[in-house]
Amino acid sequence: MISPVVFFSGVVGAPCECDQIMFGGDLKRFLQALRIADRQLQLRLQLQQRNRVENIVPNNRNVLYLIIGALVVVLGVVGYNLYQEKKEPNGVQINIGPDGLKVQNK
């Protein structure tokens, strides 16, 4: 249903015949309903904006936890590899040098 458009060229808030005809004398009630509806829409928009922000923050926290976890794993792997390099090997060690052949049991 298409609602009629009324152009008003007068003082805002001043009574007008067209307003009385269109709304059947209930202009004050109609304007009050518009204010209530407008306030409800504003509250809904604010709630939606809050929900968007609240939904973004946990996702950012999850990514942060993922990055920290990955760094901990990388540090663990690097530390283990350095430990294995420094650790002396078990078993038999054969050295060939200027003094000849040396066999050591470790």
Legacy VTK file of the C-alpha trace (Angstrom):
# vtk DataFile Version 3.0
C-alpha trace
ASCII
DATASET POLYDATA
POINTS 106 float
0.000 0.000 0.000
1.374 3.380 -1.019
0.934 6.112 1.575
0.172 9.646 0.373
2.888 12.272 0.663
1.874 15.609 2.115
4.040 18.679 1.666
3.752 21.100 4.543
4.896 24.672 4.179
4.145 26.299 7.478
5.270 26.475 11.059
6.304 23.116 12.432
3.986 22.062 15.213
1.212 24.409 14.133
-2.142 22.732 13.522
-3.059 22.210 9.910
-6.276 21.071 8.298
-4.517 18.420 6.217
-3.024 16.876 9.374
-6.406 16.734 11.025
-7.966 15.163 7.939
-5.200 12.578 7.369
-4.966 11.352 10.940
-8.520 11.891 12.050
-7.637 14.309 14.836
-5.164 11.891 16.484
-2.052 13.713 15.355
-0.588 13.899 18.862
-0.999 10.154 19.358
0.466 9.461 15.935
3.531 11.641 16.573
4.011 10.041 19.978
3.874 6.589 18.367
6.481 7.713 15.835
8.793 8.880 18.639
8.360 5.554 20.464
9.004 3.591 17.258
12.035 5.747 16.487
13.441 5.158 19.985
12.879 1.412 19.645
14.722 1.403 16.306
17.599 3.372 17.835
17.848 0.883 20.705
17.837 -2.046 18.265
20.605 -0.462 16.206
22.690 0.181 19.334
22.180 -3.425 20.437
23.193 -4.731 17.010
26.331 -2.569 17.043
27.230 -3.843 20.518
26.690 -7.425 19.403
28.969 -6.872 16.401
31.723 -5.503 18.638
31.269 -8.306 21.184
31.433 -10.918 18.413
34.595 -9.408 16.944
36.505 -9.272 20.233
36.326 -13.019 21.044
37.481 -13.824 17.516
40.482 -11.549 17.959
41.219 -13.196 21.305
41.037 -16.636 19.727
43.523 -15.581 17.052
45.794 -14.172 19.750
45.657 -17.452 21.689
46.396 -19.356 18.470
49.466 -17.203 17.756
50.768 -17.568 21.315
50.227 -21.348 21.189
52.075 -21.602 17.865
55.003 -19.601 19.285
55.196 -21.886 22.319
55.276 -24.960 20.055
57.981 -23.418 17.836
60.107 -22.540 20.876
59.696 -26.083 22.200
60.817 -27.636 18.889
63.813 -25.289 18.563
64.851 -25.965 22.175
64.634 -29.741 21.684
66.719 -29.575 18.478
69.391 -27.478 20.208
69.460 -29.966 23.091
69.931 -32.877 20.687
72.813 -31.075 18.945
74.672 -30.370 22.209
74.114 -33.832 23.623
77.029 -36.195 23.081
76.160 -39.240 21.000
75.878 -42.707 22.569
77.751 -45.708 21.137
81.113 -45.964 19.412
82.986 -42.899 18.178
85.699 -43.348 15.536
88.132 -40.442 14.981
90.742 -40.331 12.224
93.370 -37.657 12.773
97.124 -36.965 12.598
97.700 -39.398 15.467
95.961 -42.195 13.594
92.726 -44.022 14.195
91.006 -43.706 17.588
87.994 -45.777 18.619
86.183 -44.687 21.763
83.243 -46.402 23.434
80.764 -43.927 24.878
LINES 1 107
106 0 1 2 3 4 5 6 7 8 9 10 11 12 13 14 15 16 17 18 19 20 21 22 23 24 25 26 27 28 29 30 31 32 33 34 35 36 37 38 39 40 41 42 43 44 45 46 47 48 49 50 51 52 53 54 55 56 57 58 59 60 61 62 63 64 65 66 67 68 69 70 71 72 73 74 75 76 77 78 79 80 81 82 83 84 85 86 87 88 89 90 91 92 93 94 95 96 97 98 99 100 101 102 103 104 105
